[in-house]
């Protein structure tokens, strides 16, 4: 991943917050001929000692499931807001334009659960996003239906061993240029530009 020290976020709390806000991630691994990948909603857990675990579930007998069973090493890619930054906003000639963005790469080993663990994985994510009062709440699902689901999917847990990040927010520019970039990004209608501008503004020297 793009690795320059001034784009690295050292505050672990900000990195964890980013993971939790961008939990629909790409889980990649090693296939027989090509890399395999699947996009999944993940639950981010911080356990004793600050260890990060990613939990969720996926369909059985897919190319990625079979590959993950053979080789448990995975890379999980979390992506966030991004936007084009024009060098015309710098007020400096002969400087290239760029792209600002936030991304986190987590490496670790994936371990699949038994049926009890899969049941819990389904319940955890359903309760998190559906709550307990709606018609689609986990407690309202027929047990026969849940048992069929458990046969078709499998829960998993990824113990994160290393985590890298890029918070590329024009930190290599002076404060005047960063303020100019923020002003121009806020004029744009897209959400990505506004989110990057807000993140940049939160980091300006008070």
MDAnalysis code that builds the backbone (N, CA, C; Angstrom):
import MDAnalysis as mda
import numpy as np

u = mda.Universe.empty(618, n_residues=206, atom_resindex=np.repeat(np.arange(206), 3), trajectory=True)
u.add_TopologyAttr("name", ["N", "CA", "C"] * 206)
u.add_TopologyAttr("resid", np.arange(1, 207))
u.add_TopologyAttr("resname", ["UNK", "UNK", "UNK", "UNK", "UNK", "UNK", "UNK", "UNK", "UNK", "UNK", "UNK", "UNK", "UNK", "UNK", "UNK", "UNK", "UNK", "UNK", "UNK", "UNK", "UNK", "UNK", "UNK", "UNK", "UNK", "UNK", "UNK", "UNK", "UNK", "UNK", "UNK", "UNK", "UNK", "UNK", "UNK", "UNK", "UNK", "UNK", "UNK", "UNK", "UNK", "UNK", "UNK", "UNK", "UNK", "UNK", "UNK", "UNK", "UNK", "UNK", "UNK", "UNK", "UNK", "UNK", "UNK", "UNK", "UNK", "UNK", "UNK", "UNK", "UNK", "UNK", "UNK", "UNK", "UNK", "UNK", "UNK", "UNK", "UNK", "UNK", "UNK", "UNK", "UNK", "UNK", "UNK", "UNK", "UNK", "UNK", "UNK", "UNK", "UNK", "UNK", "UNK", "UNK", "UNK", "UNK", "UNK", "UNK", "UNK", "UNK", "UNK", "UNK", "UNK", "UNK", "UNK", "UNK", "UNK", "UNK", "UNK", "UNK", "UNK", "UNK", "UNK", "UNK", "UNK", "UNK", "UNK", "UNK", "UNK", "UNK", "UNK", "UNK", "UNK", "UNK", "UNK", "UNK", "UNK", "UNK", "UNK", "UNK", "UNK", "UNK", "UNK", "UNK", "UNK", "UNK", "UNK", "UNK", "UNK", "UNK", "UNK", "UNK", "UNK", "UNK", "UNK", "UNK", "UNK", "UNK", "UNK", "UNK", "UNK", "UNK", "UNK", "UNK", "UNK", "UNK", "UNK", "UNK", "UNK", "UNK", "UNK", "UNK", "UNK", "UNK", "UNK", "UNK", "UNK", "UNK", "UNK", "UNK", "UNK", "UNK", "UNK", "UNK", "UNK", "UNK", "UNK", "UNK", "UNK", "UNK", "UNK", "UNK", "UNK", "UNK", "UNK", "UNK", "UNK", "UNK", "UNK", "UNK", "UNK", "UNK", "UNK", "UNK", "UNK", "UNK", "UNK", "UNK", "UNK", "UNK", "UNK", "UNK", "UNK", "UNK", "UNK", "UNK", "UNK", "UNK", "UNK", "UNK", "UNK", "UNK", "UNK", "UNK", "UNK", "UNK"])
u.atoms.positions = np.array([
    [0.840, -1.177, 0.000],
    [0.000, 0.000, 0.000],
    [0.881, 1.235, 0.000],
    [0.327, 2.353, -0.451],
    [1.054, 3.621, -0.533],
    [1.533, 4.001, 0.855],
    [2.849, 4.067, 1.030],
    [3.395, 4.132, 2.395],
    [4.373, 5.286, 2.540],
    [3.821, 6.467, 2.871],
    [4.638, 7.625, 3.188],
    [4.297, 8.064, 4.603],
    [5.311, 8.367, 5.401],
    [5.108, 8.553, 6.838],
    [4.108, 9.653, 7.163],
    [4.050, 10.707, 6.338],
    [3.148, 11.810, 6.691],
    [1.691, 11.512, 6.361],
    [1.418, 10.398, 5.673],
    [0.042, 9.982, 5.426],
    [-0.399, 8.867, 6.378],
    [0.461, 8.502, 7.303],
    [0.141, 7.415, 8.228],
    [-0.543, 7.965, 9.473],
    [-1.706, 7.399, 9.807],
    [-2.442, 7.811, 10.996],
    [-1.948, 7.011, 12.195],
    [-1.347, 7.710, 13.162],
    [-0.787, 7.036, 14.327],
    [-1.786, 6.844, 15.462],
    [-2.885, 7.566, 15.414],
    [-3.904, 7.442, 16.458],
    [-4.749, 6.192, 16.196],
    [-4.527, 5.137, 16.977],
    [-5.220, 3.876, 16.763],
    [-6.724, 4.020, 16.928],
    [-7.156, 4.922, 17.783],
    [-8.593, 5.123, 17.982],
    [-9.260, 5.638, 16.711],
    [-8.561, 6.497, 15.973],
    [-9.108, 7.008, 14.708],
    [-9.165, 5.895, 13.664],
    [-8.171, 5.022, 13.683],
    [-8.158, 3.896, 12.739],
    [-9.318, 2.947, 13.041],
    [-9.537, 2.629, 14.312],
    [-10.641, 1.741, 14.700],
    [-11.982, 2.374, 14.349],
    [-12.110, 3.667, 14.596],
    [-13.350, 4.368, 14.250],
    [-13.609, 4.285, 12.749],
    [-12.547, 4.415, 11.958],
    [-12.686, 4.293, 10.508],
    [-13.180, 2.900, 10.118],
    [-12.604, 1.857, 10.722],
    [-13.033, 0.492, 10.425],
    [-14.517, 0.312, 10.719],
    [-14.949, 0.818, 11.860],
    [-16.345, 0.639, 12.263],
    [-17.310, 1.430, 11.377],
    [-16.829, 2.529, 10.802],
    [-17.684, 3.328, 9.925],
    [-17.644, 2.863, 8.478],
    [-16.699, 1.989, 8.158],
    [-16.537, 1.498, 6.775],
    [-16.390, -0.017, 6.789],
    [-17.354, -0.671, 7.433],
    [-17.263, -2.097, 7.754],
    [-17.582, -3.011, 6.579],
    [-18.104, -2.478, 5.464],
    [-18.361, -3.324, 4.293],
    [-17.045, -3.405, 3.514],
    [-16.287, -4.463, 3.788],
    [-14.900, -4.543, 3.333],
    [-14.702, -5.663, 2.320],
    [-13.555, -5.647, 1.663],
    [-13.178, -6.683, 0.696],
    [-12.205, -7.642, 1.375],
    [-12.595, -8.912, 1.473],
    [-11.740, -9.947, 2.053],
    [-11.102, -10.713, 0.901],
    [-9.776, -10.695, 0.823],
    [-9.067, -11.329, -0.285],
    [-8.153, -12.439, 0.216],
    [-7.938, -13.427, -0.651],
    [-7.068, -14.542, -0.307],
    [-6.443, -15.132, -1.549],
    [-5.897, -16.333, -1.414],
    [-5.148, -16.970, -2.488],
    [-5.950, -18.105, -3.105],
    [-6.281, -17.967, -4.391],
    [-6.932, -19.043, -5.121],
    [-5.903, -19.899, -5.833],
    [-6.371, -20.902, -6.552],
    [-5.444, -21.805, -7.246],
    [-4.773, -21.111, -8.430],
    [-5.519, -20.270, -9.169],
    [-4.952, -19.579, -10.316],
    [-4.885, -18.065, -10.120],
    [-5.917, -17.513, -9.508],
    [-6.003, -16.077, -9.306],
    [-6.345, -15.782, -7.846],
    [-6.066, -14.570, -7.399],
    [-6.545, -14.187, -6.066],
    [-8.074, -14.253, -6.028],
    [-8.624, -14.496, -4.853],
    [-10.074, -14.511, -4.683],
    [-10.460, -13.392, -3.727],
    [-11.682, -12.897, -3.881],
    [-12.132, -11.794, -3.039],
    [-13.640, -11.837, -2.894],
    [-14.112, -11.331, -1.775],
    [-15.542, -11.204, -1.546],
    [-15.783, -9.992, -0.663],
    [-16.866, -9.273, -0.919],
    [-17.222, -8.101, -0.123],
    [-18.231, -8.508, 0.933],
    [-17.932, -8.144, 2.177],
    [-18.747, -8.607, 3.295],
    [-18.909, -7.526, 4.355],
    [-20.066, -7.481, 5.018],
    [-20.178, -6.641, 6.217],
    [-19.488, -7.341, 7.375],
    [-18.649, -6.623, 8.084],
    [-17.867, -7.215, 9.158],
    [-18.189, -6.550, 10.489],
    [-18.115, -7.341, 11.536],
    [-18.213, -6.811, 12.884],
    [-16.798, -6.657, 13.427],
    [-16.468, -5.459, 13.920],
    [-15.122, -5.190, 14.419],
    [-15.126, -5.280, 15.935],
    [-14.311, -6.170, 16.473],
    [-14.244, -6.378, 17.917],
    [-12.833, -6.089, 18.425],
    [-12.742, -5.342, 19.523],
    [-11.470, -5.086, 20.180],
    [-11.471, -5.887, 21.478],
    [-10.586, -6.849, 21.563],
    [-10.560, -7.739, 22.717],
    [-9.376, -7.419, 23.620],
    [-9.166, -8.261, 24.592],
    [-8.141, -8.039, 25.600],
    [-6.782, -7.762, 24.958],
    [-6.118, -6.739, 25.457],
    [-4.816, -6.367, 24.916],
    [-4.893, -5.525, 23.668],
    [-6.095, -5.092, 23.297],
    [-6.267, -4.267, 22.107],
    [-6.233, -5.039, 20.808],
    [-6.313, -6.376, 20.888],
    [-6.281, -7.207, 19.695],
    [-7.549, -7.013, 18.880],
    [-7.398, -6.881, 17.557],
    [-8.534, -6.654, 16.667],
    [-8.980, -7.972, 16.045],
    [-10.288, -8.226, 16.117],
    [-10.891, -9.388, 15.464],
    [-12.018, -8.914, 14.548],
    [-12.102, -9.529, 13.378],
    [-13.163, -9.243, 12.416],
    [-14.027, -10.491, 12.297],
    [-15.331, -10.348, 12.495],
    [-16.221, -11.505, 12.432],
    [-17.338, -11.262, 11.424],
    [-17.866, -12.369, 10.920],
    [-18.962, -12.287, 9.953],
    [-19.319, -13.673, 9.458],
    [-19.961, -13.739, 8.300],
    [-20.285, -15.033, 7.698],
    [-20.300, -14.891, 6.181],
    [-20.129, -16.014, 5.486],
    [-20.128, -16.025, 4.029],
    [-20.754, -17.318, 3.517],
    [-21.057, -17.345, 2.225],
    [-21.653, -18.530, 1.616],
    [-20.642, -19.669, 1.553],
    [-21.128, -20.877, 1.803],
    [-20.273, -22.052, 1.688],
    [-20.057, -22.441, 0.228],
    [-18.971, -23.163, 0.014],
    [-18.678, -23.799, -1.272],
    [-18.545, -22.822, -2.432],
    [-18.148, -21.595, -2.135],
    [-17.794, -20.636, -3.172],
    [-16.287, -20.727, -3.403],
    [-15.813, -20.065, -4.451],
    [-14.368, -20.117, -4.706],
    [-13.577, -19.552, -3.541],
    [-14.067, -18.455, -2.945],
    [-13.304, -17.859, -1.846],
    [-13.387, -18.711, -0.580],
    [-14.546, -19.318, -0.316],
    [-14.649, -20.187, 0.865],
    [-13.657, -21.348, 0.751],
    [-13.621, -21.984, -0.397],
    [-12.719, -23.120, -0.592],
    [-11.255, -22.687, -0.506],
    [-10.957, -21.508, -1.059],
    [-9.580, -21.018, -1.016],
    [-9.163, -20.657, 0.402],
    [-10.079, -20.020, 1.160],
    [-9.774, -19.639, 2.538],
    [-9.570, -20.876, 3.421],
    [-10.241, -21.973, 3.090],
    [-10.044, -23.202, 3.863],
    [-8.648, -23.772, 3.631],
    [-8.134, -23.618, 2.399],
    [-6.824, -24.156, 2.071],
    [-5.691, -23.254, 2.563],
    [-5.906, -21.959, 2.479],
    [-4.886, -20.999, 2.901],
    [-5.581, -19.921, 3.737],
    [-5.316, -19.908, 5.007],
    [-6.042, -19.045, 5.944],
    [-5.537, -17.605, 5.972],
    [-4.453, -17.311, 5.254],
    [-3.934, -15.946, 5.221],
    [-4.826, -15.063, 4.347],
    [-5.328, -13.970, 4.935],
    [-6.220, -13.086, 4.187],
    [-5.782, -11.633, 4.361],
    [-6.175, -10.840, 3.390],
    [-6.014, -9.394, 3.437],
    [-7.406, -8.787, 3.355],
    [-7.722, -7.914, 4.310],
    [-9.030, -7.256, 4.330],
    [-8.823, -5.782, 4.028],
    [-9.504, -5.292, 2.990],
    [-9.334, -3.919, 2.534],
    [-10.569, -3.098, 2.906],
    [-10.350, -2.077, 3.721],
    [-11.406, -1.142, 4.100],
    [-11.175, 0.160, 3.335],
    [-12.170, 0.609, 2.595],
    [-12.027, 1.849, 1.843],
    [-13.041, 2.873, 2.329],
    [-12.639, 4.133, 2.277],
    [-13.498, 5.206, 2.739],
    [-13.658, 6.289, 1.691],
    [-13.918, 7.523, 2.113],
    [-14.118, 8.605, 1.149],
    [-12.847, 8.899, 0.363],
    [-13.030, 9.420, -0.850],
    [-11.898, 9.775, -1.695],
    [-12.327, 10.892, -2.634],
    [-11.368, 11.627, -3.184],
    [-11.717, 12.716, -4.096],
    [-10.483, 13.187, -4.864],
    [-10.728, 13.774, -6.000],
    [-9.684, 14.376, -6.833],
    [-9.310, 15.733, -6.252],
    [-8.015, 16.017, -6.225],
    [-7.514, 17.300, -5.742],
    [-6.727, 17.962, -6.877],
    [-7.210, 19.097, -7.340],
    [-6.572, 19.790, -8.451],
    [-5.389, 20.631, -7.974],
    [-4.282, 20.511, -8.685],
    [-3.099, 21.311, -8.347],
    [-3.333, 22.793, -8.603],
    [-4.379, 23.116, -9.355],
    [-4.682, 24.530, -9.605],
    [-5.078, 25.246, -8.317],
    [-5.440, 24.490, -7.283],
    [-5.829, 25.093, -6.006],
    [-4.612, 25.444, -5.157],
    [-3.433, 24.970, -5.557],
    [-2.229, 25.186, -4.753],
    [-1.643, 26.586, -4.921],
    [-1.878, 27.178, -6.088],
    [-1.263, 28.470, -6.375],
    [0.213, 28.353, -6.687],
    [0.649, 27.134, -7.015],
    [2.055, 26.867, -7.320],
    [2.143, 26.218, -8.698],
    [2.922, 26.778, -9.613],
    [3.001, 26.207, -10.969],
    [3.770, 24.883, -11.004],
    [3.524, 24.116, -12.049],
    [4.272, 22.887, -12.337],
    [4.212, 21.888, -11.190],
    [3.030, 21.735, -10.606],
    [2.825, 20.737, -9.548],
    [1.701, 19.812, -9.992],
    [1.876, 18.516, -9.793],
    [0.882, 17.550, -10.250],
    [-0.354, 17.541, -9.345],
    [-1.496, 17.276, -9.949],
    [-2.721, 17.059, -9.182],
    [-2.637, 15.697, -8.507],
    [-3.589, 15.405, -7.635],
    [-3.500, 14.153, -6.876],
    [-4.888, 13.683, -6.473],
    [-4.905, 12.658, -5.641],
    [-6.151, 12.079, -5.139],
    [-6.004, 11.911, -3.632],
    [-6.950, 12.437, -2.876],
    [-6.965, 12.231, -1.432],
    [-7.925, 11.104, -1.084],
    [-7.561, 10.303, -0.086],
    [-8.401, 9.151, 0.268],
    [-7.983, 8.598, 1.618],
    [-8.824, 7.716, 2.137],
    [-8.518, 6.995, 3.375],
    [-8.735, 5.509, 3.115],
    [-7.783, 4.684, 3.523],
    [-7.896, 3.235, 3.364],
    [-7.112, 2.541, 4.468],
    [-7.600, 1.372, 4.846],
    [-6.920, 0.552, 5.851],
    [-6.823, -0.874, 5.326],
    [-5.648, -1.482, 5.458],
    [-5.430, -2.882, 5.075],
    [-5.119, -3.686, 6.335],
    [-5.904, -4.712, 6.568],
    [-5.695, -5.585, 7.734],
    [-5.332, -6.982, 7.249],
    [-4.237, -7.521, 7.765],
    [-3.810, -8.879, 7.419],
    [-3.990, -9.779, 8.628],
    [-4.352, -11.021, 8.362],
    [-4.525, -11.963, 9.452],
    [-4.901, -13.337, 8.942],
    [-5.348, -14.184, 9.857],
    [-5.761, -15.539, 9.506],
    [-7.250, -15.707, 9.772],
    [-7.927, -16.346, 8.829],
    [-9.357, -16.582, 8.947],
    [-9.601, -17.976, 9.519],
    [-10.531, -18.068, 10.442],
    [-10.903, -19.348, 11.042],
    [-12.425, -19.489, 10.970],
    [-12.882, -20.607, 10.436],
    [-14.317, -20.833, 10.302],
    [-14.878, -21.466, 11.569],
    [-16.128, -21.127, 11.843],
    [-16.779, -21.601, 13.060],
    [-17.558, -22.891, 12.797],
    [-18.048, -23.494, 13.894],
    [-18.992, -24.597, 13.764],
    [-20.396, -24.014, 13.586],
    [-21.415, -24.858, 13.574],
    [-22.774, -24.373, 13.326],
    [-23.254, -23.443, 14.434],
    [-22.826, -23.697, 15.665],
    [-23.213, -22.820, 16.767],
    [-22.614, -21.426, 16.565],
    [-21.381, -21.395, 16.096],
    [-20.740, -20.112, 15.829],
    [-21.381, -19.392, 14.662],
    [-21.801, -20.158, 13.649],
    [-22.488, -19.558, 12.504],
    [-23.823, -18.975, 12.929],
    [-24.539, -19.706, 13.769],
    [-25.814, -19.221, 14.314],
    [-25.600, -17.875, 15.008],
    [-24.546, -17.797, 15.824],
    [-24.272, -16.569, 16.559],
    [-23.868, -15.435, 15.618],
    [-23.122, -15.761, 14.547],
    [-22.706, -14.748, 13.581],
    [-23.913, -14.131, 12.882],
    [-24.873, -14.988, 12.505],
    [-26.091, -14.489, 11.869],
    [-26.865, -13.608, 12.838],
    [-26.986, -14.077, 14.060],
    [-27.757, -13.334, 15.060],
    [-27.106, -11.980, 15.363],
    [-25.790, -11.959, 15.499],
    [-25.090, -10.722, 15.843],
    [-25.321, -9.644, 14.804],
    [-25.153, -9.991, 13.533],
    [-25.270, -8.966, 12.497],
    [-26.729, -8.574, 12.264],
    [-27.654, -9.534, 12.425],
    [-29.072, -9.209, 12.265],
    [-29.542, -8.295, 13.392],
    [-29.166, -8.609, 14.613],
    [-29.543, -7.762, 15.750],
    [-28.946, -6.364, 15.617],
    [-27.727, -6.282, 15.101],
    [-27.049, -5.001, 14.985],
    [-27.766, -4.055, 14.044],
    [-28.257, -4.582, 12.905],
    [-28.829, -3.712, 11.890],
    [-30.351, -3.745, 11.829],
    [-30.943, -4.787, 12.378],
    [-32.400, -4.903, 12.332],
    [-33.041, -4.547, 13.666],
    [-32.269, -4.698, 14.758],
    [-32.865, -4.484, 16.064],
    [-33.664, -5.711, 16.493],
    [-34.493, -5.538, 17.491],
    [-35.237, -6.681, 18.029],
    [-36.745, -6.517, 17.929],
    [-37.203, -5.397, 17.359],
    [-38.642, -5.113, 17.382],
    [-39.333, -5.251, 16.027],
    [-38.569, -5.376, 14.934],
    [-39.205, -5.408, 13.617],
    [-39.604, -6.831, 13.235],
    [-40.370, -6.933, 12.159],
    [-40.824, -8.242, 11.685],
    [-39.653, -9.094, 11.195],
    [-38.553, -8.409, 10.793],
    [-37.377, -9.128, 10.292],
    [-36.329, -9.363, 11.381],
    [-36.656, -9.055, 12.639],
    [-35.729, -9.285, 13.741],
    [-35.391, -10.768, 13.836],
    [-34.202, -11.057, 14.311],
    [-33.752, -12.445, 14.374],
    [-34.713, -13.318, 15.174],
    [-35.204, -12.808, 16.274],
    [-36.119, -13.584, 17.116],
    [-37.420, -13.932, 16.425],
    [-37.737, -13.205, 15.339],
    [-38.974, -13.468, 14.607],
    [-38.772, -14.402, 13.413],
    [-37.535, -14.796, 13.166],
    [-37.280, -15.717, 12.053],
    [-37.639, -17.138, 12.463],
    [-38.352, -17.883, 11.610],
    [-38.675, -19.274, 11.935],
    [-37.398, -20.097, 12.099],
    [-37.340, -20.921, 13.105],
    [-36.139, -21.712, 13.368],
    [-35.808, -22.631, 12.196],
    [-36.824, -23.131, 11.520],
    [-36.582, -23.991, 10.356],
    [-35.809, -23.225, 9.284],
    [-36.183, -21.949, 9.084],
    [-35.502, -21.102, 8.103],
    [-34.053, -20.849, 8.535],
    [-33.848, -20.571, 9.824],
    [-32.504, -20.313, 10.336],
    [-31.623, -21.541, 10.152],
    [-32.167, -22.727, 10.412],
    [-31.394, -23.956, 10.250],
    [-30.983, -24.176, 8.804],
    [-31.831, -23.787, 7.858],
    [-31.471, -23.896, 6.440],
    [-30.327, -22.923, 6.111],
    [-30.409, -21.731, 6.692],
    [-29.337, -20.753, 6.476],
    [-27.997, -21.289, 6.963],
    [-28.023, -21.887, 8.135],
    [-26.787, -22.385, 8.736],
    [-26.137, -23.459, 7.864],
    [-26.936, -24.194, 7.123],
    [-26.387, -25.215, 6.229],
    [-25.725, -24.595, 4.997],
    [-26.171, -23.378, 4.642],
    [-25.690, -22.762, 3.407],
    [-24.557, -21.768, 3.617],
    [-24.386, -21.290, 4.840],
    [-23.343, -20.304, 5.121],
    [-22.464, -20.776, 6.276],
    [-21.378, -20.050, 6.490],
    [-20.473, -20.419, 7.569],
    [-19.939, -19.145, 8.226],
    [-19.904, -19.133, 9.546],
    [-19.345, -18.006, 10.277],
    [-17.827, -18.058, 10.278],
    [-17.212, -16.922, 10.501],
    [-15.752, -16.882, 10.544],
    [-15.276, -15.803, 11.501],
    [-14.001, -15.916, 11.840],
    [-13.326, -14.928, 12.673],
    [-11.949, -14.704, 12.089],
    [-11.558, -13.445, 11.939],
    [-10.222, -13.109, 11.454],
    [-9.467, -12.425, 12.589],
    [-8.385, -13.041, 13.007],
    [-7.522, -12.412, 13.998],
    [-6.494, -11.568, 13.259],
    [-6.568, -10.262, 13.436],
    [-5.703, -9.345, 12.702],
    [-4.288, -9.373, 13.290],
    [-3.310, -9.610, 12.426],
    [-1.911, -9.656, 12.875],
    [-1.190, -8.352, 12.581],
    [-1.472, -7.742, 11.431],
    [-0.873, -6.447, 11.088],
    [-1.937, -5.563, 10.451],
    [-1.778, -4.270, 10.661],
    [-2.739, -3.321, 10.090],
    [-1.971, -2.108, 9.582],
    [-2.241, -1.717, 8.341],
    [-1.601, -0.560, 7.711],
    [-2.685, 0.421, 7.297],
    [-2.319, 1.683, 7.213],
    [-3.319, 2.659, 6.814],
    [-2.707, 3.774, 5.981],
    [-3.554, 4.404, 5.187],
    [-3.222, 5.637, 4.481],
    [-4.368, 6.621, 4.722],
    [-4.067, 7.711, 5.395],
    [-4.997, 8.826, 5.546],
    [-4.389, 9.984, 4.741],
    [-4.569, 9.936, 3.421],
    [-3.915, 10.896, 2.520],
    [-4.775, 12.154, 2.446],
    [-4.375, 13.167, 3.195],
    [-5.205, 14.360, 3.391],
    [-4.376, 15.639, 3.201],
    [-3.492, 15.610, 2.214],
    [-2.666, 16.773, 1.870],
    [-1.745, 17.213, 3.012],
    [-1.335, 16.242, 3.862],
    [-0.441, 16.601, 4.970],
    [0.924, 17.088, 4.487],
    [1.275, 16.781, 3.232],
    [2.565, 17.210, 2.691],
    [2.524, 18.643, 2.156],
    [1.377, 19.298, 2.307],
    [1.239, 20.689, 1.883],
    [1.157, 21.609, 3.108],
    [1.448, 22.882, 2.903],
    [1.369, 23.808, 4.029],
    [-0.097, 24.123, 4.367],
    [-0.285, 24.797, 5.487],
    [-1.648, 25.030, 5.978],
    [-2.462, 25.902, 5.026],
    [-1.836, 26.869, 4.386],
    [-2.545, 27.724, 3.451],
    [-3.111, 26.911, 2.283],
    [-2.292, 26.010, 1.748],
    [-2.751, 25.167, 0.638],
    [-3.856, 24.231, 1.107],
    [-3.705, 23.645, 2.296],
    [-4.737, 22.742, 2.801],
    [-6.072, 23.468, 2.960],
    [-6.024, 24.712, 3.431],
    [-7.259, 25.488, 3.563],
    [-7.885, 25.760, 2.203],
    [-7.049, 26.019, 1.207],
    [-7.548, 26.241, -0.154],
    [-8.212, 24.972, -0.692],
    [-7.587, 23.831, -0.453],
    [-8.156, 22.551, -0.900],
    [-9.505, 22.304, -0.219],
    [-9.583, 22.554, 1.069],
    [-10.838, 22.368, 1.807],
    [-11.939, 23.235, 1.221],
    [-11.622, 24.504, 0.958],
    [-12.616, 25.427, 0.396],
    [-13.149, 24.927, -0.938],
    [-12.250, 24.469, -1.803],
    [-12.665, 24.000, -3.134],
    [-13.460, 22.694, -3.036],
    [-13.044, 21.803, -2.151],
    [-13.766, 20.537, -2.017],
    [-15.178, 20.761, -1.503],
    [-15.355, 21.727, -0.609],
    [-16.680, 21.995, -0.054],
    [-17.641, 22.559, -1.096],
    [-17.122, 23.048, -2.203],
    [-17.972, 23.570, -3.283],
    [-18.569, 22.439, -4.121],
    [-17.984, 21.275, -4.025],
    [-18.431, 20.152, -4.850],
    [-19.687, 19.505, -4.272],
    [-20.505, 18.906, -5.137],
    [-21.746, 18.296, -4.653],
    [-21.589, 16.884, -4.110],
    [-20.475, 16.194, -4.452],
    [-20.364, 14.787, -4.067],
    [-19.968, 14.636, -2.613],
    [-20.458, 13.545, -2.006],
    [-20.235, 13.298, -0.590],
    [-18.764, 13.045, -0.279],
    [-18.058, 12.341, -1.176],
    [-16.663, 12.018, -0.930],
    [-15.816, 13.260, -0.727],
    [-16.007, 14.273, -1.582],
    [-15.242, 15.512, -1.460],
    [-15.527, 16.204, -0.135],
    [-16.799, 16.238, 0.250],
    [-17.172, 16.913, 1.494],
    [-16.644, 16.161, 2.722],
    [-16.655, 14.836, 2.673],
    [-16.142, 14.059, 3.802],
    [-14.632, 14.233, 3.959],
    [-13.916, 14.241, 2.833],
    [-12.474, 14.467, 2.892],
    [-12.186, 15.879, 3.405],
    [-12.947, 16.862, 2.936],
    [-12.764, 18.239, 3.396],
    [-12.971, 18.342, 4.904],
    [-14.012, 17.681, 5.415],
    [-14.295, 17.718, 6.850],
    [-13.168, 17.069, 7.649],
    [-12.633, 15.945, 7.128],
    [-11.529, 15.270, 7.812],
    [-10.278, 16.144, 7.802],
    [-10.025, 16.807, 6.685],
    [-8.877, 17.707, 6.598],
    [-9.027, 18.876, 7.569],
    [-10.226, 19.428, 7.627],
    [-10.469, 20.590, 8.491],
    [-10.273, 20.238, 9.968],
    [-10.640, 19.005, 10.331],
    [-10.501, 18.594, 11.725],
    [-9.036, 18.489, 12.145],
    [-8.133, 18.459, 11.171],
    [-6.717, 18.300, 11.452],
    [-5.922, 19.596, 11.319],
    [-6.586, 20.685, 10.983],
    [-5.881, 21.957, 10.863],
    [-5.373, 22.429, 12.224],
    [-4.259, 23.119, 12.227],
    [-3.704, 23.664, 13.458],
    [-4.647, 24.727, 14.007],
    [-5.026, 24.591, 15.260],
    [-5.933, 25.550, 15.888],
    [-5.168, 26.812, 16.299],
])
